[in-house]
Amino acid sequence: MKVDVLVAEIGSTTTVVNAFKDLNTDNPVFWAQGQAPTSVLDGDVRIGLQGAIDDLCKKMHIESLEYDDMLATSSAAGGLKMTVHGLVYDMTAKAAKEAALGAGGIIHYITAGKLRRTDLAKIKEIKPNLILIAGGVDYGERDTALDNAEKIRGLGLNTPIIYAGNIENQEEMKLIFDEESGQKLYNVENVYPKIDDLNVEPCRKVIQDAFEEHIIHAPGMEHVRDMVSGPIIPTPGAVMECTKLLYDCLGDLMVLDVGGATTDLHSVATESDKIARIMIAPEPKAKRTVEGDLGVYVNRMKVIESIGEEQMQKDCEKMGIDLEKTLESYVAIPKTEDEFKLVERLTKEAVLKAVERHAGTIRYIYGPSGRSTVAEGKDLTQVKYIVGTGGALTRLPHRVELMQEIAKHNESGMMLFPTEHARILVDNDYIMASLGVLSKKYREAAIRLLEKSLDFAFPEKKEQEIAVNAKFMADVDRELAEAEAKQEEYRKHIEECEAMGYDMSAFKEEETIGGASAEELEAVRKAALAEADEKAAMRQGGGIKGKWAAQTENGGQYMGDCTHDCKHCTRRNCPNRVE
């Protein structure tokens, strides 16, 4: 039997192969899937790969399998261990972290500022596969990144370095990480080139390139590289690629992947206009978070701890299951009804906690002018689709209901969660990672296969943005209304005083730049709007002509209502003033 493409997902514990046919037609087919234990410990990952292919052949009742192309994703060899070192945690360090996570890296350590001896000891203990150094906006601070680079070189590690900081340091980095250092250097564009500007995509690409070089160090992986016709990318990075592909088809969305060891959350979304106005720090459009304590098998006890043992006992009593007894026979793939109920409860907690950590929040700041509202973190209020993938959210009976709980979890209204308008979709074939790598070469086929797996026909155009339906937005609107009301009250008070004969010119708002009055500005605005080309209209205009444009004979400004009573005049800066 022959297929077009075979995609191998070589994980730390399991290797899965997915076979695809008719990719160059309007009706591509996900043909079959096979799996087997990954054989890293056996000294050659090809053993597990061949086992997965044999399993596929057995399921499809064929003797052998041939293919035109083979693609692969991998998290074998423990994944891509990374350490990240920036200047300020909320700025360059955060930007570097987002770049690493989006590329599929597993971050083991993050530092901000100059490295200390304890930091260096930690890096040496971790033995990362890749070190990311950032720090300083372009043409800004330089010394911290250079100092950190010198210290990292002094560790004597044979670890590739990615530098994604101030571009002025790139030549210096080449001198530090020279051939004698034994460390390969990747100079890449700054992840934080200027204040409030994230630039993570160039760094993500380089991380994936570095990963492909690293992954061959897994036993037998160099032979798999010879078998593969395209790049080998990290499995989480492949899911992110698929998420971006879905964004192109559907608009703002998030993808949840609940696994036995971790829960990954990928989102591609832009913030709403209202949230953008009060956001205090930028967030990447494409974001990934990895929750290493939210696995429903390996880390089940940590999830139970998150729920609370007392609450967990109450929930189990309601479900009619014995918690201790069920945990004794607990396996990776549930078989009994009690095990399914327990896994669903753990999955619900993992989903809600992962979204809670991924999403941003609204908070209040109190200052001299009173209370103001600010937003920080990722805005998910515009998410139109929530997609479930991974073993739990593709196989559990109540997977859709579990994801519907997300909108209900935002009781305070202060979390930037998806609303109840978000549609729930499920990766029924469990092939999102495979389609992420497949999309690099067969984009249209990957889109068609996604439609089949999600059981959802993609619209031709992105849907209209949904309205933000959150309690806190009432506070934002109220504050704006209060500010406008105060301004109107102040204006009426000035008018009343003027009607009584008082000179209130000193209490009026400052003239706008150019000296235009409100009426003159409104006239200019209307004239500009009447033109199809706003810029052309401005070029054709004769400039702003206000009461300040006319000049007196002695070069001073004509004051219009000047009384020439300089002794009692409030215009202290009048050029015609006579003391």
Order of alpha helices (4+ residues) and beta strands (2+ residues): beta-beta-beta-alpha-beta-beta-alpha-beta-alpha-beta-alpha-beta-alpha-beta-alpha-alpha-beta-alpha-beta-beta-alpha-beta-alpha-alpha-alpha-alpha-beta-beta-beta-alpha-alpha-beta-alpha-alpha-alpha-alpha-alpha
